[in-house]
């Protein structure tokens, strides 16, 4: 039971109570839908504040009006994610709060992208939901099988991408070197890189499904449905942001 998603580690499924109702895949999918709805509610609220501030025509003022919610959502989301990872039994409370916090951040980010590229957010949301649905159907139908080689390949490739991102952040933050060019480029290489990352994020969904499926078959307690839904949210947020980045490169 190994997934590249850091919150779906084996330890989370150890030493669990075996009495009472058990975790199911369908239950986890339902709770994932609830988290997505909560995320949408707060994202819409942040976006509405941005639109209201933009009525004055001052983009800097508009960004300043949502910055506290954007950064507050990111920080709160990180704290809630850590709490959920170390205390899965609290996930029934912390997972919805995490979704609300991420919505605040994503609403601000999405509003900014929408201002630059009209219609991009609706496309990104639709593609993210579409990828989730396709990968779930493909997994449940057995079209994609999680073998050891498949798992190792996805984990290794995702780790390489994470390392590239960290190097890029380090170069931008601590040196005068303008980062790794193709990560941000809107040329063929940059778009190809973003396509690769979107594909890896989609394949990570399959690993998440497999981990949740195995946990369900082993009789994990009911509260782990919320934990599994939270783990899927982590991957979905990453997938959405990468699709947003890909579409923005294509528009440029």
Beta strands, then each sheet from edge to edge (+ up, - down):
end
